[in-house]
């Protein structure tokens, strides 16, 4: 359930979304480290009041990052494919 009861919740939400953006950007550049996973988890933990919201955002981010990566893979495959 998505509830913002106090100003503290709102600030935590903004901070967590900001952290989440930073982590997703570094993950999509394939610099996935244990520290970034912990930071991502921490920023999600801050959002105890709006788990569903963040779940939707994270699924959307993962899907778009995957599709972008797949598109890049199709544009520049690691090996040459000859279509006959």
N, C-alpha and C positions, 0 to 999 in steps of 0.2 A: 504494500500500500504506500502511496506517495503522499506523505504528510510533512509539511514544514510548520512546526509549532512555534519555534522561537527564532530570533535573529541568528543565534548560534547555529541552528540547523541550516539556515540559509547560507551562512558563511562556509560551513563545512561542505555543503553541496557545491558551492562555487569552487572552493579549493579542490575538492575531489574531482570535479569535472576537468579543472585545469591540469591536475596531476595526471588524470586519465588520458587527456590529450597528449601530454608530453610523453607518457609511456607508450601509447599507441604509435606515436610518430617514431620513437626510437625502435620499437619492435618491428614496424613495417620497413625500417631501414636495415632489418636483420641484425640488430645489435642486441639480441635477446640475452640478457644476463640474469643471474639469480637475483641480483639487487633490484633490477627493474621489475622482476616478477613480484618481489616483496613489496616494492613501492606501490605497484599497481594494486596488489591485494590490500595494502593499508588504505589506499585512497578509496577502495570499494568498501572497506570496513567502516570508514567514516560515515558511510551512507546507510546506516542501519535503518533509517526511517524510509528510505526509498529504494529498496533492493530491486523491485520490479523495473523501475525506471532505468536504473543502471544496467540491469540485465538486458533490457531491450537495446540500449545504446551499445553495449559491448558486443551483442550479437550482430548488430548492424555494422559496427566498425570492423569486426572480424570478417563478415561477408564482403564488405566493400574492399578491404585490404586483399582478401583472397582473390576477388575478381580482378582487381587492378594488377596483382601479381601474375595472374593467369593471362591477362591481356598482354603484359610485357613479355611473358614467356612465349606467347604466340607471335609477337612481333620480332623478337630476337631469340629464337630457340638456341639451345646450347650446341646443337648439331645441325648440319644442313639436311633439309628434307627436300628431295626432288619429287615434285608432283608430275606424274606422267598423264 
